[in-house]
């Protein structure tokens, strides 16, 4: 699931992580994405939240994201 870092996206990621889901946040801005992941992990240290870089305007970025996602095998 692609989650935007809008308020709705942040709250969706947070709710899913707190419910025990593994959340992969696909973000264009890694600094902002990591800040959100850190705040979720602070609230629940055992949460499974991962941040990965993607720029949907770049097919190269999408391909790199897909290859990295497959490698991680979460």
PQR file of N, CA, C, O and H, with PARSE charges and radii, in Angstrom:
ATOM      1  N   UNK A   1       0.848  -1.169   0.000 -0.4000 1.5000
ATOM      2  CA  UNK A   1       0.000   0.000   0.000 -0.0000 2.0000
ATOM      3  C   UNK A   1       0.893   1.231   0.000  0.5500 1.7000
ATOM      4  O   UNK A   1       1.815   1.324   0.810 -0.5500 1.4000
ATOM      5  N   UNK A   2       0.637   2.158  -0.880 -0.4000 1.5000
ATOM      6  CA  UNK A   2       1.379   3.416  -0.913 -0.0000 2.0000
ATOM      7  C   UNK A   2       0.703   4.379   0.035  0.5500 1.7000
ATOM      8  O   UNK A   2      -0.494   4.637  -0.091 -0.5500 1.4000
ATOM      9  H   UNK A   2      -0.112   2.083  -1.538  0.4000 1.0000
ATOM     10  N   UNK A   3       1.451   4.913   0.979 -0.4000 1.5000
ATOM     11  CA  UNK A   3       0.883   5.832   1.953 -0.0000 2.0000
ATOM     12  C   UNK A   3       1.541   7.190   1.801  0.5500 1.7000
ATOM     13  O   UNK A   3       2.759   7.317   1.926 -0.5500 1.4000
ATOM     14  H   UNK A   3       2.423   4.703   1.081  0.4000 1.0000
ATOM     15  N   UNK A   4       0.744   8.189   1.536 -0.4000 1.5000
ATOM     16  CA  UNK A   4       1.225   9.562   1.430 -0.0000 2.0000
ATOM     17  C   UNK A   4       1.532  10.082   2.827  0.5500 1.7000
ATOM     18  O   UNK A   4       0.958   9.607   3.807 -0.5500 1.4000
ATOM     19  H   UNK A   4      -0.246   8.086   1.434  0.4000 1.0000
ATOM     20  N   UNK A   5       2.432  11.055   2.924 -0.4000 1.5000
ATOM     21  CA  UNK A   5       2.742  11.620   4.232 -0.0000 2.0000
ATOM     22  C   UNK A   5       1.794  12.755   4.619  0.5500 1.7000
ATOM     23  O   UNK A   5       2.130  13.601   5.448 -0.5500 1.4000
ATOM     24  H   UNK A   5       2.898  11.442   2.128  0.4000 1.0000
ATOM     25  N   UNK A   6       0.625  12.763   4.018 -0.4000 1.5000
ATOM     26  CA  UNK A   6      -0.401  13.700   4.449 -0.0000 2.0000
ATOM     27  C   UNK A   6      -0.877  13.257   5.837  0.5500 1.7000
ATOM     28  O   UNK A   6      -0.494  12.189   6.315 -0.5500 1.4000
ATOM     29  H   UNK A   6       0.353  12.076   3.344  0.4000 1.0000
ATOM     30  N   UNK A   7      -1.690  14.055   6.462 -0.4000 1.5000
ATOM     31  CA  UNK A   7      -2.212  13.680   7.779 -0.0000 2.0000
ATOM     32  C   UNK A   7      -2.900  12.327   7.707  0.5500 1.7000
ATOM     33  O   UNK A   7      -2.686  11.474   8.568 -0.5500 1.4000
ATOM     34  H   UNK A   7      -2.001  14.923   6.074  0.4000 1.0000
ATOM     35  N   UNK A   8      -3.723  12.124   6.689 -0.4000 1.5000
ATOM     36  CA  UNK A   8      -4.436  10.864   6.547 -0.0000 2.0000
ATOM     37  C   UNK A   8      -3.459   9.704   6.382  0.5500 1.7000
ATOM     38  O   UNK A   8      -3.657   8.639   6.967 -0.5500 1.4000
ATOM     39  H   UNK A   8      -3.896  12.817   5.990  0.4000 1.0000
ATOM     40  N   UNK A   9      -2.404   9.903   5.589 -0.4000 1.5000
ATOM     41  CA  UNK A   9      -1.414   8.855   5.388 -0.0000 2.0000
ATOM     42  C   UNK A   9      -0.661   8.519   6.665  0.5500 1.7000
ATOM     43  O   UNK A   9      -0.422   7.349   6.963 -0.5500 1.4000
ATOM     44  H   UNK A   9      -2.243  10.768   5.114  0.4000 1.0000
ATOM     45  N   UNK A  10      -0.295   9.529   7.405 -0.4000 1.5000
ATOM     46  CA  UNK A  10       0.428   9.322   8.661 -0.0000 2.0000
ATOM     47  C   UNK A  10      -0.449   8.561   9.656  0.5500 1.7000
ATOM     48  O   UNK A  10       0.005   7.614  10.298 -0.5500 1.4000
ATOM     49  H   UNK A  10      -0.489  10.480   7.163  0.4000 1.0000
ATOM     50  N   UNK A  11      -1.687   8.977   9.774 -0.4000 1.5000
ATOM     51  CA  UNK A  11      -2.597   8.315  10.711 -0.0000 2.0000
ATOM     52  C   UNK A  11      -2.914   6.889  10.279  0.5500 1.7000
ATOM     53  O   UNK A  11      -3.082   6.010  11.124 -0.5500 1.4000
ATOM     54  H   UNK A  11      -2.056   9.747   9.252  0.4000 1.0000
ATOM     55  N   UNK A  12      -2.996   6.651   8.977 -0.4000 1.5000
ATOM     56  CA  UNK A  12      -3.223   5.292   8.479 -0.0000 2.0000
ATOM     57  C   UNK A  12      -2.025   4.411   8.811  0.5500 1.7000
ATOM     58  O   UNK A  12      -2.194   3.298   9.311 -0.5500 1.4000
ATOM     59  H   UNK A  12      -2.860   7.365   8.291  0.4000 1.0000
ATOM     60  N   UNK A  13      -0.825   4.895   8.539 -0.4000 1.5000
ATOM     61  CA  UNK A  13       0.392   4.139   8.855 -0.0000 2.0000
ATOM     62  C   UNK A  13       0.470   3.857  10.353  0.5500 1.7000
ATOM     63  O   UNK A  13       0.784   2.742  10.769 -0.5500 1.4000
ATOM     64  H   UNK A  13      -0.688   5.798   8.133  0.4000 1.0000
ATOM     65  N   UNK A  14       0.186   4.858  11.143 -0.4000 1.5000
ATOM     66  CA  UNK A  14       0.228   4.719  12.606 -0.0000 2.0000
ATOM     67  C   UNK A  14      -0.778   3.675  13.089  0.5500 1.7000
ATOM     68  O   UNK A  14      -0.435   2.793  13.875 -0.5500 1.4000
ATOM     69  H   UNK A  14      -0.069   5.764  10.805  0.4000 1.0000
ATOM     70  N   UNK A  15      -2.012   3.780  12.617 -0.4000 1.5000
ATOM     71  CA  UNK A  15      -3.061   2.849  13.040 -0.0000 2.0000
ATOM     72  C   UNK A  15      -2.728   1.412  12.645  0.5500 1.7000
ATOM     73  O   UNK A  15      -2.904   0.487  13.438 -0.5500 1.4000
ATOM     74  H   UNK A  15      -2.290   4.496  11.978  0.4000 1.0000
ATOM     75  N   UNK A  16      -2.247   1.232  11.420 -0.4000 1.5000
ATOM     76  CA  UNK A  16      -1.891  -0.112  10.975 -0.0000 2.0000
ATOM     77  C   UNK A  16      -0.736  -0.681  11.797  0.5500 1.7000
ATOM     78  O   UNK A  16      -0.771  -1.845  12.197 -0.5500 1.4000
ATOM     79  H   UNK A  16      -2.104   1.983  10.775  0.4000 1.0000
ATOM     80  N   UNK A  17       0.278   0.129  12.047 -0.4000 1.5000
ATOM     81  CA  UNK A  17       1.432  -0.332  12.838 -0.0000 2.0000
ATOM     82  C   UNK A  17       1.020  -0.676  14.265  0.5500 1.7000
ATOM     83  O   UNK A  17       1.454  -1.690  14.812 -0.5500 1.4000
ATOM     84  H   UNK A  17       0.306   1.075  11.723  0.4000 1.0000
ATOM     85  N   UNK A  18       0.189   0.160  14.863 -0.4000 1.5000
ATOM     86  CA  UNK A  18      -0.243  -0.091  16.237 -0.0000 2.0000
ATOM     87  C   UNK A  18      -1.154  -1.308  16.331  0.5500 1.7000
ATOM     88  O   UNK A  18      -1.283  -1.914  17.395 -0.5500 1.4000
ATOM     89  H   UNK A  18      -0.163   0.983  14.419  0.4000 1.0000
ATOM     90  N   UNK A  19      -1.790  -1.666  15.210 -0.4000 1.5000
ATOM     91  CA  UNK A  19      -2.643  -2.859  15.167 -0.0000 2.0000
ATOM     92  C   UNK A  19      -1.839  -4.129  14.903  0.5500 1.7000
ATOM     93  O   UNK A  19      -2.399  -5.224  14.854 -0.5500 1.4000
ATOM     94  H   UNK A  19      -1.686  -1.175  14.345  0.4000 1.0000
ATOM     95  N   UNK A  20      -0.518  -3.978  14.734 -0.4000 1.5000
ATOM     96  CA  UNK A  20       0.334  -5.144  14.553 -0.0000 2.0000
ATOM     97  C   UNK A  20       0.705  -5.455  13.115  0.5500 1.7000
ATOM     98  O   UNK A  20       1.373  -6.456  12.855 -0.5500 1.4000
ATOM     99  H   UNK A  20      -0.063  -3.089  14.774  0.4000 1.0000
ATOM    100  N   UNK A  21       0.291  -4.625  12.183 -0.4000 1.5000
ATOM    101  CA  UNK A  21       0.631  -4.839  10.765 -0.0000 2.0000
ATOM    102  C   UNK A  21       2.062  -4.380  10.490  0.5500 1.7000
ATOM    103  O   UNK A  21       2.579  -3.481  11.152 -0.5500 1.4000
ATOM    104  H   UNK A  21      -0.251  -3.812  12.394  0.4000 1.0000
ATOM    105  N   UNK A  22       2.683  -5.009   9.512 -0.4000 1.5000
ATOM    106  CA  UNK A  22       3.948  -4.521   9.000 -0.0000 2.0000
ATOM    107  C   UNK A  22       3.634  -3.419   8.002  0.5500 1.7000
ATOM    108  O   UNK A  22       2.868  -3.628   7.061 -0.5500 1.4000
ATOM    109  H   UNK A  22       2.262  -5.740   8.974  0.4000 1.0000
ATOM    110  N   UNK A  23       4.220  -2.255   8.201 -0.4000 1.5000
ATOM    111  CA  UNK A  23       3.938  -1.097   7.356 -0.0000 2.0000
ATOM    112  C   UNK A  23       5.207  -0.719   6.599  0.5500 1.7000
ATOM    113  O   UNK A  23       6.260  -0.491   7.195 -0.5500 1.4000
ATOM    114  H   UNK A  23       4.843  -2.086   8.965  0.4000 1.0000
ATOM    115  N   UNK A  24       5.085  -0.660   5.284 -0.4000 1.5000
ATOM    116  CA  UNK A  24       6.178  -0.175   4.445 -0.0000 2.0000
ATOM    117  C   UNK A  24       5.737   1.165   3.895  0.5500 1.7000
ATOM    118  O   UNK A  24       4.803   1.243   3.097 -0.5500 1.4000
ATOM    119  H   UNK A  24       4.230  -0.846   4.800  0.4000 1.0000
ATOM    120  N   UNK A  25       6.412   2.219   4.325 -0.4000 1.5000
ATOM    121  CA  UNK A  25       6.069   3.564   3.873 -0.0000 2.0000
ATOM    122  C   UNK A  25       6.936   3.895   2.663  0.5500 1.7000
ATOM    123  O   UNK A  25       8.155   4.026   2.776 -0.5500 1.4000
ATOM    124  H   UNK A  25       7.171   2.155   4.973  0.4000 1.0000
ATOM    125  N   UNK A  26       6.300   4.028   1.518 -0.4000 1.5000
ATOM    126  CA  UNK A  26       6.988   4.386   0.283 -0.0000 2.0000
ATOM    127  C   UNK A  26       6.969   5.904   0.187  0.5500 1.7000
ATOM    128  O   UNK A  26       5.914   6.498  -0.037 -0.5500 1.4000
ATOM    129  H   UNK A  26       5.310   3.921   1.426  0.4000 1.0000
ATOM    130  N   UNK A  27       8.128   6.539   0.353 -0.4000 1.5000
ATOM    131  CA  UNK A  27       8.198   7.992   0.476 -0.0000 2.0000
ATOM    132  C   UNK A  27       9.169   8.605  -0.525  0.5500 1.7000
ATOM    133  O   UNK A  27      10.190   8.010  -0.869 -0.5500 1.4000
ATOM    134  H   UNK A  27       8.985   6.056   0.534  0.4000 1.0000
ATOM    135  N   UNK A  28       8.839   9.774  -0.971 -0.4000 1.5000
ATOM    136  CA  UNK A  28       9.759  10.540  -1.814 -0.0000 2.0000
ATOM    137  C   UNK A  28      10.790  11.230  -0.919  0.5500 1.7000
ATOM    138  O   UNK A  28      11.956  11.347  -1.294 -0.5500 1.4000
ATOM    139  H   UNK A  28       8.010  10.258  -0.692  0.4000 1.0000
ATOM    140  N   UNK A  29      10.369  11.681   0.246 -0.4000 1.5000
ATOM    141  CA  UNK A  29      11.248  12.378   1.180 -0.0000 2.0000
ATOM    142  C   UNK A  29      11.573  11.439   2.342  0.5500 1.7000
ATOM    143  O   UNK A  29      10.749  11.228   3.232 -0.5500 1.4000
ATOM    144  H   UNK A  29       9.421  11.586   0.551  0.4000 1.0000
ATOM    145  N   UNK A  30      12.776  10.884   2.323 -0.4000 1.5000
ATOM    146  CA  UNK A  30      13.174   9.911   3.338 -0.0000 2.0000
ATOM    147  C   UNK A  30      13.282  10.517   4.734  0.5500 1.7000
ATOM    148  O   UNK A  30      13.024   9.831   5.723 -0.5500 1.4000
ATOM    149  H   UNK A  30      13.446  11.056   1.600  0.4000 1.0000
ATOM    150  N   UNK A  31      13.653  11.775   4.830 -0.4000 1.5000
ATOM    151  CA  UNK A  31      13.788  12.419   6.140 -0.0000 2.0000
ATOM    152  C   UNK A  31      12.421  12.502   6.810  0.5500 1.7000
ATOM    153  O   UNK A  31      12.278  12.145   7.979 -0.5500 1.4000
ATOM    154  H   UNK A  31      13.863  12.333   4.027  0.4000 1.0000
ATOM    155  N   UNK A  32      11.422  12.971   6.075 -0.4000 1.5000
ATOM    156  CA  UNK A  32      10.068  13.061   6.630 -0.0000 2.0000
ATOM    157  C   UNK A  32       9.513  11.678   6.945  0.5500 1.7000
ATOM    158  O   UNK A  32       8.895  11.468   7.989 -0.5500 1.4000
ATOM    159  H   UNK A  32      11.538  13.261   5.125  0.4000 1.0000
ATOM    160  N   UNK A  33       9.737  10.744   6.037 -0.4000 1.5000
ATOM    161  CA  UNK A  33       9.254   9.382   6.256 -0.0000 2.0000
ATOM    162  C   UNK A  33       9.871   8.753   7.487  0.5500 1.7000
ATOM    163  O   UNK A  33       9.176   8.105   8.270 -0.5500 1.4000
ATOM    164  H   UNK A  33      10.239  10.914   5.190  0.4000 1.0000
ATOM    165  N   UNK A  34      11.168   8.936   7.668 -0.4000 1.5000
ATOM    166  CA  UNK A  34      11.836   8.361   8.833 -0.0000 2.0000
ATOM    167  C   UNK A  34      11.352   9.025  10.114  0.5500 1.7000
ATOM    168  O   UNK A  34      11.245   8.365  11.148 -0.5500 1.4000
ATOM    169  H   UNK A  34      11.733   9.462   7.033  0.4000 1.0000
ATOM    170  N   UNK A  35      11.060  10.315  10.063 -0.4000 1.5000
ATOM    171  CA  UNK A  35      10.529  11.013  11.242 -0.0000 2.0000
ATOM    172  C   UNK A  35       9.187  10.418  11.660  0.5500 1.7000
ATOM    173  O   UNK A  35       8.929  10.236  12.850 -0.5500 1.4000
ATOM    174  H   UNK A  35      11.146  10.851   9.224  0.4000 1.0000
ATOM    175  N   UNK A  36       8.340  10.118  10.690 -0.4000 1.5000
ATOM    176  CA  UNK A  36       7.041   9.490  10.992 -0.0000 2.0000
ATOM    177  C   UNK A  36       7.273   8.094  11.569  0.5500 1.7000
ATOM    178  O   UNK A  36       6.662   7.730  12.574 -0.5500 1.4000
ATOM    179  H   UNK A  36       8.549  10.265   9.724  0.4000 1.0000
ATOM    180  N   UNK A  37       8.147   7.314  10.943 -0.4000 1.5000
ATOM    181  CA  UNK A  37       8.443   5.966  11.437 -0.0000 2.0000
ATOM    182  C   UNK A  37       8.988   6.019  12.861  0.5500 1.7000
ATOM    183  O   UNK A  37       8.604   5.209  13.705 -0.5500 1.4000
ATOM    184  H   UNK A  37       8.643   7.609  10.127  0.4000 1.0000
ATOM    185  N   UNK A  38       9.881   6.969  13.128 -0.4000 1.5000
ATOM    186  CA  UNK A  38      10.446   7.097  14.473 -0.0000 2.0000
ATOM    187  C   UNK A  38       9.373   7.434  15.504  0.5500 1.7000
ATOM    188  O   UNK A  38       9.403   6.918  16.621 -0.5500 1.4000
ATOM    189  H   UNK A  38      10.193   7.626  12.442  0.4000 1.0000
ATOM    190  N   UNK A  39       8.423   8.298  15.134 -0.4000 1.5000
ATOM    191  CA  UNK A  39       7.364   8.660  16.088 -0.0000 2.0000
ATOM    192  C   UNK A  39       6.462   7.455  16.371  0.5500 1.7000
ATOM    193  O   UNK A  39       5.994   7.278  17.496 -0.5500 1.4000
ATOM    194  H   UNK A  39       8.398   8.717  14.226  0.4000 1.0000
ATOM    195  N   UNK A  40       6.222   6.636  15.359 -0.4000 1.5000
ATOM    196  CA  UNK A  40       5.421   5.423  15.571 -0.0000 2.0000
ATOM    197  C   UNK A  40       6.183   4.443  16.459  0.5500 1.7000
ATOM    198  O   UNK A  40       5.610   3.835  17.363 -0.5500 1.4000
ATOM    199  H   UNK A  40       6.601   6.780  14.446  0.4000 1.0000
ATOM    200  N   UNK A  41       7.492   4.297  16.189 -0.4000 1.5000
ATOM    201  CA  UNK A  41       8.308   3.371  16.985 -0.0000 2.0000
ATOM    202  C   UNK A  41       8.457   3.844  18.427  0.5500 1.7000
ATOM    203  O   UNK A  41       8.600   3.028  19.338 -0.5500 1.4000
ATOM    204  H   UNK A  41       7.957   4.791  15.454  0.4000 1.0000
ATOM    205  N   UNK A  42       8.424   5.149  18.633 -0.4000 1.5000
ATOM    206  CA  UNK A  42       8.496   5.676  19.990 -0.0000 2.0000
ATOM    207  C   UNK A  42       7.228   5.299  20.761  0.5500 1.7000
ATOM    208  O   UNK A  42       7.277   4.979  21.949 -0.5500 1.4000
ATOM    209  H   UNK A  42       8.308   5.812  17.893  0.4000 1.0000
ATOM    210  N   UNK A  43       6.104   5.342  20.063 -0.4000 1.5000
ATOM    211  CA  UNK A  43       4.833   5.003  20.687 -0.0000 2.0000
ATOM    212  C   UNK A  43       4.712   3.510  20.953  0.5500 1.7000
ATOM    213  O   UNK A  43       4.180   3.095  21.983 -0.5500 1.4000
ATOM    214  H   UNK A  43       6.064   5.602  19.098  0.4000 1.0000
ATOM    215  N   UNK A  44       5.210   2.703  20.016 -0.4000 1.5000
ATOM    216  CA  UNK A  44       5.186   1.249  20.181 -0.0000 2.0000
ATOM    217  C   UNK A  44       6.478   0.675  19.610  0.5500 1.7000
ATOM    218  O   UNK A  44       6.576   0.439  18.406 -0.5500 1.4000
ATOM    219  H   UNK A  44       5.642   3.039  19.179  0.4000 1.0000
ATOM    220  N   UNK A  45       7.474   0.450  20.477 -0.4000 1.5000
ATOM    221  CA  UNK A  45       8.800   0.015  20.009 -0.0000 2.0000
ATOM    222  C   UNK A  45       8.805  -1.266  19.190  0.5500 1.7000
ATOM    223  O   UNK A  45       9.686  -1.446  18.348 -0.5500 1.4000
ATOM    224  H   UNK A  45       7.394   0.641  21.455  0.4000 1.0000
ATOM    225  N   UNK A  46       7.859  -2.152  19.408 -0.4000 1.5000
ATOM    226  CA  UNK A  46       7.844  -3.417  18.657 -0.0000 2.0000
ATOM    227  C   UNK A  46       7.141  -3.302  17.300  0.5500 1.7000
ATOM    228  O   UNK A  46       7.028  -4.294  16.580 -0.5500 1.4000
ATOM    229  H   UNK A  46       7.144  -2.006  20.091  0.4000 1.0000
ATOM    230  N   UNK A  47       6.672  -2.114  16.949 -0.4000 1.5000
ATOM    231  CA  UNK A  47       6.003  -1.914  15.656 -0.0000 2.0000
ATOM    232  C   UNK A  47       6.972  -2.192  14.509  0.5500 1.7000
ATOM    233  O   UNK A  47       8.170  -1.929  14.610 -0.5500 1.4000
ATOM    234  H   UNK A  47       6.763  -1.308  17.534  0.4000 1.0000
ATOM    235  N   UNK A  48       6.433  -2.722  13.429 -0.4000 1.5000
ATOM    236  CA  UNK A  48       7.230  -3.042  12.247 -0.0000 2.0000
ATOM    237  C   UNK A  48       6.943  -1.979  11.193  0.5500 1.7000
ATOM    238  O   UNK A  48       5.984  -2.088  10.428 -0.5500 1.4000
ATOM    239  H   UNK A  48       5.459  -2.936  13.348  0.4000 1.0000
ATOM    240  N   UNK A  49       7.780  -0.957  11.164 -0.4000 1.5000
ATOM    241  CA  UNK A  49       7.613   0.153  10.227 -0.0000 2.0000
ATOM    242  C   UNK A  49       8.910   0.322   9.443  0.5500 1.7000
ATOM    243  O   UNK A  49       9.983   0.481  10.026 -0.5500 1.4000
ATOM    244  H   UNK A  49       8.559  -0.868  11.786  0.4000 1.0000
ATOM    245  N   UNK A  50       8.804   0.287   8.134 -0.4000 1.5000
ATOM    246  CA  UNK A  50       9.958   0.413   7.258 -0.0000 2.0000
ATOM    247  C   UNK A  50       9.720   1.581   6.301  0.5500 1.7000
ATOM    248  O   UNK A  50       8.596   1.805   5.852 -0.5500 1.4000
ATOM    249  H   UNK A  50       7.933   0.158   7.661  0.4000 1.0000
ATOM    250  N   UNK A  51      10.774   2.314   5.996 -0.4000 1.5000
ATOM    251  CA  UNK A  51      10.681   3.446   5.081 -0.0000 2.0000
ATOM    252  C   UNK A  51      11.536   3.126   3.859  0.5500 1.7000
ATOM    253  O   UNK A  51      12.701   2.748   3.975 -0.5500 1.4000
ATOM    254  H   UNK A  51      11.688   2.132   6.360  0.4000 1.0000
ATOM    255  N   UNK A  52      10.927   3.287   2.688 -0.4000 1.5000
ATOM    256  CA  UNK A  52      11.645   3.053   1.439 -0.0000 2.0000
ATOM    257  C   UNK A  52      11.440   4.243   0.517  0.5500 1.7000
ATOM    258  O   UNK A  52      10.386   4.878   0.525 -0.5500 1.4000
ATOM    259  H   UNK A  52       9.980   3.594   2.594  0.4000 1.0000
ATOM    260  N   UNK A  53      12.455   4.534  -0.271 -0.4000 1.5000
ATOM    261  CA  UNK A  53      12.404   5.692  -1.173 -0.0000 2.0000
ATOM    262  C   UNK A  53      11.740   5.320  -2.494  0.5500 1.7000
ATOM    263  O   UNK A  53      12.005   4.267  -3.074 -0.5500 1.4000
ATOM    264  H   UNK A  53      13.311   4.018  -0.278  0.4000 1.0000
ATOM    265  N   UNK A  54      10.866   6.220  -2.953 -0.4000 1.5000
ATOM    266  CA  UNK A  54      10.255   6.083  -4.274 -0.0000 2.0000
ATOM    267  C   UNK A  54       9.830   7.459  -4.767  0.5500 1.7000
ATOM    268  O   UNK A  54       9.380   8.306  -3.995 -0.5500 1.4000
ATOM    269  H   UNK A  54      10.651   7.076  -2.482  0.4000 1.0000
ATOM    270  N   UNK A  55       9.983   7.658  -6.055 -0.4000 1.5000
ATOM    271  CA  UNK A  55       9.483   8.864  -6.713 -0.0000 2.0000
ATOM    272  C   UNK A  55       8.607   8.371  -7.851  0.5500 1.7000
ATOM    273  O   UNK A  55       9.114   7.877  -8.858 -0.5500 1.4000
ATOM    274  H   UNK A  55      10.349   6.970  -6.683  0.4000 1.0000
ATOM    275  N   UNK A  56       7.303   8.502  -7.702 -0.4000 1.5000
ATOM    276  CA  UNK A  56       6.382   7.955  -8.684 -0.0000 2.0000
ATOM    277  C   UNK A  56       6.477   8.636 -10.045  0.5500 1.7000
ATOM    278  O   UNK A  56       5.919   8.138 -11.022 -0.5500 1.4000
ATOM    279  H   UNK A  56       6.890   8.904  -6.884  0.4000 1.0000
ATOM    280  N   UNK A  57       7.171   9.760 -10.123 -0.4000 1.5000
ATOM    281  CA  UNK A  57       7.363  10.448 -11.403 -0.0000 2.0000
ATOM    282  C   UNK A  57       8.523   9.856 -12.199  0.5500 1.7000
ATOM    283  O   UNK A  57       8.746  10.231 -13.350 -0.5500 1.4000
ATOM    284  H   UNK A  57       7.625  10.165  -9.329  0.4000 1.0000
ATOM    285  N   UNK A  58       9.254   8.939 -11.590 -0.4000 1.5000
ATOM    286  CA  UNK A  58      10.431   8.352 -12.235 -0.0000 2.0000
ATOM    287  C   UNK A  58      10.273   6.833 -12.323  0.5500 1.7000
ATOM    288  O   UNK A  58      10.204   6.150 -11.302 -0.5500 1.4000
ATOM    289  H   UNK A  58       9.073   8.635 -10.655  0.4000 1.0000
ATOM    290  N   UNK A  59      10.216   6.314 -13.551 -0.4000 1.5000
ATOM    291  CA  UNK A  59      10.104   4.865 -13.709 -0.0000 2.0000
ATOM    292  C   UNK A  59      11.332   4.144 -13.169  0.5500 1.7000
ATOM    293  O   UNK A  59      11.225   3.019 -12.680 -0.5500 1.4000
ATOM    294  H   UNK A  59      10.272   6.869 -14.381  0.4000 1.0000
ATOM    295  N   UNK A  60      12.491   4.780 -13.254 -0.4000 1.5000
ATOM    296  CA  UNK A  60      13.708   4.194 -12.684 -0.0000 2.0000
ATOM    297  C   UNK A  60      13.556   4.043 -11.177  0.5500 1.7000
ATOM    298  O   UNK A  60      13.933   3.016 -10.613 -0.5500 1.4000
ATOM    299  H   UNK A  60      12.578   5.694 -13.652  0.4000 1.0000
ATOM    300  N   UNK A  61      13.011   5.050 -10.532 -0.4000 1.5000
ATOM    301  CA  UNK A  61      12.791   4.997  -9.092 -0.0000 2.0000
ATOM    302  C   UNK A  61      11.788   3.896  -8.734  0.5500 1.7000
ATOM    303  O   UNK A  61      11.970   3.183  -7.747 -0.5500 1.4000
ATOM    304  H   UNK A  61      12.705   5.884 -10.990  0.4000 1.0000
ATOM    305  N   UNK A  62      10.748   3.764  -9.524 -0.4000 1.5000
ATOM    306  CA  UNK A  62       9.739   2.730  -9.279 -0.0000 2.0000
ATOM    307  C   UNK A  62      10.365   1.349  -9.438  0.5500 1.7000
ATOM    308  O   UNK A  62      10.115   0.461  -8.623 -0.5500 1.4000
ATOM    309  H   UNK A  62      10.600   4.343 -10.326  0.4000 1.0000
ATOM    310  N   UNK A  63      11.172   1.158 -10.469 -0.4000 1.5000
ATOM    311  CA  UNK A  63      11.857  -0.127 -10.669 -0.0000 2.0000
ATOM    312  C   UNK A  63      12.802  -0.429  -9.505  0.5500 1.7000
ATOM    313  O   UNK A  63      12.825  -1.548  -8.991 -0.5500 1.4000
ATOM    314  H   UNK A  63      11.375   1.880 -11.131  0.4000 1.0000
ATOM    315  N   UNK A  64      13.579   0.574  -9.094 -0.4000 1.5000
ATOM    316  CA  UNK A  64      14.501   0.383  -7.963 -0.0000 2.0000
ATOM    317  C   UNK A  64      13.747   0.029  -6.694  0.5500 1.7000
ATOM    318  O   UNK A  64      14.171  -0.843  -5.935 -0.5500 1.4000
ATOM    319  H   UNK A  64      13.561   1.482  -9.512  0.4000 1.0000
ATOM    320  N   UNK A  65      12.629   0.705  -6.465 -0.4000 1.5000
ATOM    321  CA  UNK A  65      11.797   0.408  -5.299 -0.0000 2.0000
ATOM    322  C   UNK A  65      11.331  -1.050  -5.348  0.5500 1.7000
ATOM    323  O   UNK A  65      11.436  -1.776  -4.359 -0.5500 1.4000
ATOM    324  H   UNK A  65      12.285   1.413  -7.082  0.4000 1.0000
ATOM    325  N   UNK A  66      10.821  -1.464  -6.499 -0.4000 1.5000
ATOM    326  CA  UNK A  66      10.307  -2.831  -6.640 -0.0000 2.0000
ATOM    327  C   UNK A  66      11.402  -3.867  -6.397  0.5500 1.7000
ATOM    328  O   UNK A  66      11.179  -4.858  -5.701 -0.5500 1.4000
ATOM    329  H   UNK A  66      10.737  -0.874  -7.301  0.4000 1.0000
ATOM    330  N   UNK A  67      12.582  -3.642  -6.968 -0.4000 1.5000
ATOM    331  CA  UNK A  67      13.686  -4.590  -6.779 -0.0000 2.0000
ATOM    332  C   UNK A  67      14.108  -4.648  -5.310  0.5500 1.7000
ATOM    333  O   UNK A  67      14.348  -5.729  -4.772 -0.5500 1.4000
ATOM    334  H   UNK A  67      12.763  -2.837  -7.533  0.4000 1.0000
ATOM    335  N   UNK A  68      14.196  -3.495  -4.673 -0.4000 1.5000
ATOM    336  CA  UNK A  68      14.585  -3.449  -3.260 -0.0000 2.0000
ATOM    337  C   UNK A  68      13.518  -4.104  -2.383  0.5500 1.7000
ATOM    338  O   UNK A  68      13.843  -4.819  -1.435 -0.5500 1.4000
ATOM    339  H   UNK A  68      14.001  -2.617  -5.110  0.4000 1.0000
ATOM    340  N   UNK A  69      12.261  -3.863  -2.697 -0.4000 1.5000
ATOM    341  CA  UNK A  69      11.152  -4.462  -1.948 -0.0000 2.0000
ATOM    342  C   UNK A  69      11.225  -5.982  -2.026  0.5500 1.7000
ATOM    343  O   UNK A  69      11.062  -6.669  -1.017 -0.5500 1.4000
ATOM    344  H   UNK A  69      11.998  -3.282  -3.468  0.4000 1.0000
ATOM    345  N   UNK A  70      11.469  -6.503  -3.217 -0.4000 1.5000
ATOM    346  CA  UNK A  70      11.570  -7.960  -3.401 -0.0000 2.0000
ATOM    347  C   UNK A  70      12.750  -8.523  -2.611  0.5500 1.7000
ATOM    348  O   UNK A  70      12.641  -9.585  -1.998 -0.5500 1.4000
ATOM    349  H   UNK A  70      11.603  -5.946  -4.036  0.4000 1.0000
ATOM    350  N   UNK A  71      13.893  -7.802  -2.625 -0.4000 1.5000
ATOM    351  CA  UNK A  71      15.085  -8.241  -1.883 -0.0000 2.0000
ATOM    352  C   UNK A  71      14.824  -8.318  -0.383  0.5500 1.7000
ATOM    353  O   UNK A  71      15.262  -9.255   0.285 -0.5500 1.4000
ATOM    354  H   UNK A  71      13.982  -6.939  -3.123  0.4000 1.0000
ATOM    355  N   UNK A  72      14.100  -7.315   0.146 -0.4000 1.5000
ATOM    356  CA  UNK A  72      13.858  -7.248   1.589 -0.0000 2.0000
ATOM    357  C   UNK A  72      13.007  -8.410   2.069  0.5500 1.7000
ATOM    358  O   UNK A  72      13.230  -8.922   3.166 -0.5500 1.4000
ATOM    359  H   UNK A  72      13.744  -6.554  -0.396  0.4000 1.0000
ATOM    360  N   UNK A  73      12.034  -8.836   1.269 -0.4000 1.5000
ATOM    361  CA  UNK A  73      11.186  -9.992   1.585 -0.0000 2.0000
ATOM    362  C   UNK A  73      10.567  -9.914   2.984  0.5500 1.7000
ATOM    363  O   UNK A  73      10.661 -10.854   3.772 -0.5500 1.4000
ATOM    364  H   UNK A  73      11.853  -8.420   0.378  0.4000 1.0000
ATOM    365  N   UNK A  74       9.939  -8.786   3.271 -0.4000 1.5000
ATOM    366  CA  UNK A  74       9.282  -8.632   4.567 -0.0000 2.0000
ATOM    367  C   UNK A  74       8.046  -9.477   4.588  0.5500 1.7000
ATOM    368  O   UNK A  74       7.332  -9.501   5.590 -0.5500 1.4000
ATOM    369  H   UNK A  74       9.862  -8.021   2.630  0.4000 1.0000
TER
END
